[in-house]
Amino acid sequence: MLEVRSIQKSFGGTPVLRDVSLTVAKGDVVAIVGPSGSGKTTLLRCLNFLETADGGEMTFDGETFRFGHVAKRDIARIRRKTAFVFQSYNLFRNKTALQNVTEGLIVARKVPRARAEETGMRMLEKVGMADRRDAYPSQLSGGQQQRVAIARALATDPEIIYFDEPTSALDPELTGEVLAVMRQLADEGMTMLVVTHEMSFARNVSNRVVFMENGVVVEAAPAREFFDHPREARTRAFLRTFGARADMGAD
């Protein structure tokens, strides 16, 4: 579904992504882990053209695009097949949960309001938020807001969802409800590329893990292999720091 080759990105002359390559197949849940500042979020933003990469190529749905030379119409076409869930929710503060889910359908995709609201309610129900359809973001917990954001992403029927540290802004007790929704999506076969610090999610839900540091991919492997038999010394040190080699089967 998605193949990225040698993507590069610098800010003010400082390299942030250095020839990063990865592949995501249909139905994959790929976790991207690594220390802060390793380029994980920048990678996601470049893939969805929220940032403009300096070089490299992306093949998506059988079409190949050169970063830095993608036409606006092609960016629009790619975005219609993808969705992005931000760590800070990015909900409209003056709109209800249902309105937040339907706004993009009605305004950007010209879906009739009645059909958009039907879709919106189905997605809110999927994430356990149907009973809060009329609540505004200020009336919702962080976990509830993030679930609305996931419902908004699902409403567009994307082929892949990019998650940028979706639980990093949440208290630990609220993290579980968001991860439970993501686990459900994984079980249903949703393709996801997830930047996360949740090692239990990376181990128990994702099928592949990519470890990044200093703008490069240090190691990429199937999840169990990554955690049980890491090849690189730097990977082993990272996992020790997070306590990720411990038994997390009870997640």
N, C-alpha and C positions, 0 to 999 in steps of 0.2 A: 504493500500500500504506500509506504513512505520510505525513501532512501535518500540520505543526505551524504554528500561527498565533499570533504575538504572545505567545510564552511569556515570563513574567517571574518572576524569583526574586531575593530579597534575603536577606542574612544580617545580622542586627543593624542593619537600616536601611541597609546598604550594597548597592546594586544590583549583582547579579552577571550576571543575564540581563536585557536590555532589549529587549522586543518582538522576540525572535528568531523567525524563520519559516524553514522549509525543507520540501522535499518529497523523498521517497524512493520511487521506483517499484520494482516487483518486478524483481529481478535487478540492481539498482543496487549499485555499491560506491562509497559516498560518503565521502571523506576530509575530516575536519574538522581544520584546521591553524590555528596561531596561537601567539603567545607565551604563556608560562606566566601563569596568572591571568586568561585571557581569557574563561573561562566554559565551556570545551569539556567538561570532565568533568562539571560541574554540569548541563549540558544533557543529557548521556547519562543521568545519574542521575535526572533529573526524568522523562525519557521512560519509564524503567522503574520509576518510583515509588519509587526508593531515597531520593529527596528529594521533598518536596512543593512543587510550583511554586505561586507566588502568583496567577498569572492566565494566560490564554491558552486555546487549544483544541488538541485533537489529534484527527485523524480517522485511525482505524486499522482496516483491513479493512472499510471502509464504515460504521463507527460513529463518531460524534463524541462526545468527552468534554471537559468543561470542567475544566481543571486547578484543583485545590483543592476540587472537588465530585464526585470520582469515588468511587463506593461500593467497599467492600473486595471485594465479589464480582466487580465489574468489573475491579479491579486484578488479582485472581487469574486471571480469564479472559485478560486481556491478557498476563500473564506466562507463561501456558501456551503462548503463541504466539511468545515472544521468548526470547532467551538473552543473558547478559552475561558477557564475559570481562574480568577485572580485571587491572590491571597487576601486582598482587602475587600472582597465581595463586589465592589463597584456597582451597587444598586442605586437606583434613583431614589433619593430620600423622600421626594414628594409623591411617590407612587406606591400603591399597595403591592403586596406580594404577587398577586395575579397580574396586575398591570406591568410589573417589572418583567414577568415572563412573556407577556404578549406584546410588549412595545416593539421589539425588533421584528416580530412577525407582521404586525400591522403596518409599521412605518417603512421598514426596509424591504420587506418581502411582499407587501401589498396583499396579505392574507385577509379575507373578510373577517370583521371583528368577531362574529359569532363562532366561526371555525377556529380562530385564534384562541378564543376563550375556552373552547372545548379542549383544544390541545393543551392549553395552559393548565387547566384543571387536572387533566390526566397526568401531566408531568409533576404538578404539585403533589398529587396523590402518590405518585411513585416514590417521591422523596419524603413522604410523611408530613407534608405541609398543607394539605387540602383544607384543614380546619382553620388555617391562618390566612386564607386567601385575601381577606380584607384588611390585614394588619400592615402597618407601615414599618419600614426598617427600624425606626426608633423603638418600636414595640416588640422587636424580636431579639433574641439572644444572638451572639455571634454564630453559633452553630446553626441556628435557624436561618439566619441570613445567608450563610454559605450554602445551605440546602436549597434555598430559593435560587441562588446563583447557578447551582447545578441543574435545577429544573429549567432555568432559562437556557442553559447550554443544550439540554436534551430536546427542548422544544423545536429546535431547528433541524432535528434529525441528522446530526453530523456523522461523518464517517470516522472521525477521530476527535477526541477531546484532549486538549492540552490543559493540564492542571499545574499551576505555579504555586507550590507550597500551600495547598488549600487549607491546612490546619495550623499554619504557623502563627496566625493571629488569635488563636482560640485558647481558652483555658483548657487544661488537660481533661477536665470532666466533660467538655463539649466536643473534644476531638473525636471521641468514639462514635458519636452519632453521624458525623460526616464520613468517617472511614467506613462505617457500616453501609452507607449508601454507595460508596465507591466499590466496596466488596460486592454488593449486589449487582452493580453495573458490570463488573468483571465477570461474574458468574453468568450474566446474560450475553456475554460476548462482545461488549463494547470495547473498541480499540482506544487505549489511553496511553498518553505519554505524561508521566507524573514526576515533577520535581518535588522531592520530599526529604524531610529529616526523620520521618517515621520509619525506623528500621524494621519494625514488626510488619508494617504494610509491605515494605519492599520484599521482605522474606516470604511472607505468607500469602500475599495476593498477587504480586507481580510475577510474571514468568521469566523476565530478563531484568538485569540490573546493570546500569552503566555508572561507573565511578569516574567523576571528573575532578581535576585539580589544575589550577593555573592555566585554564583554557584548553586543556587537552583531555582526551579520554585515556585514563590510566589503565582501566580494565573494564571489560564488558563480558558477561557470562550469564548463563541460566541462573535463576535466583538461588536455587539450592547449592549449586556449585560455587557461586560467588561467596556465599556465607560460610559454607562448610570447607571449601578448599580454595581460598583465594590464592592466586598465583604471585601477585606482586607484593613486595615488602610494604610498599606504601599503603596498599589496600588493607593489609593485615593490621597496620598501625592505626588506620582510620577506624576499622571495626572495633579494635580494642578500646579506642577513645569513646565510642558510642555504646560500648558494652554489647555490641550486636552479636558477638559470638556465643552469648549465653543462649540457653534454651528459650525460644520464644514461641513454642508450639501452642501455648495456651492463649495466644492473642485473641 
